[in-house]
Amino acid sequence: MDLPEFVKPGRVAEELRVNPKTVTRWAKDGKIKSILTPGKQRRIPKTELESLIRGDHPNQRREPPAGGTARKKAVKVKKTAKKVPPAKQTGGRRRPNDGS
């Protein structure tokens, strides 16, 4: 009986050009198959990686999202808030101004 080979999330991330945390999140959400080792480290079957690379994974998007590209340009927001002067200090005792 052949045991399946497993790869670390970092290797999957490297191949798919995503962040390793993204791969871990996919595994936690059940989007890709994974196992936890006795030391609580996550491993992904090599067959999962291969199907993601080929583009035939069941949870992979088939077409781009509606509205164009997945990434949108950053919009620069103009700051319009007015500066508010600092509040007057309160507390403590003030001396009366006797003109001297």
N, C-alpha and C positions, 0 to 999 in steps of 0.2 A: 504494500500500500504506500503510495507516494503522499508525503505530507506537503501541503501548499506552502509556498514561500511567502514570507511577509516582509514588508518594508516599513520604515519609520515615516511618520508624518512629514518630517523635514525633506525626505527624499521625494515624496509625492508632491510636496509644495514646490520643490526645485523643478521637477519635470513639468508641472502645470503652470509655473510662474505665478504662484499665489503665496500668501503668507502661511507659515506652518500653523498658526492659530486658526486660520480658515479651514484647513484640512481637519484639524481636531474638532472644530465646531460642526463640520459636515458629518463627522463620525458620531458625535454626541447626538445630533439631530436625526440620525438614521439615514442620511442621504447616501452615505457610502458604508460598506461593511467594514467592521474592524473588530479586533479583540483586545482585551486588556491582559497583559502579562501578570504573573503573580506579583511583580514589583510595581503594578499599576501603570505600566507604560503601554501606550497605545501602538498597535501594529495594524497595518492595512494589507490585505491579501494582494499579492502581485497581480492577480487577475483583475482586481478592481482598478489598479493603476493603468493596466494595459487597456481596459475598456474605456477609461476616461481619455486616454491619449488617442485611441482610435475614433472616439466620438460616438460610440454606440452604447454608452452607459444609460440605463433606464431613467435616471434622474437628471440627465443632462438636457439643457435647453436645446430645442431643435431650431428655433429661429430667434432673431434678436427681439428684445422687448419693443412694444409699440412706442412710437415717438422717436425713432432714430437710434442713435448710439447709446450704449449703456452708460457711458461717462459723459457728463455735461460739463461745459466750461464753467469755471468759477466766476461768479458775478461779484464785482467789487461793490461794496456797500459804502455809501457816503455817510460819514458820521455827521449827524445834524443836532446832536444833543448840545445844549448850551452849557457853558461852564457855570457852575454854581459857586458863589463865594463861600469860603469856609464859615461855619457857624461861629458866632462870637463866643469867646470863652466865658463860661459861667462858673460859679463857685468861688470860694475864697472871698475875702473881704476887701472892698475897695475903699480907698481913702477919699474922703471928700476933697473936692478941688477948692482950696481956699485962696487960690491965686498967689501963693507964696513960693 
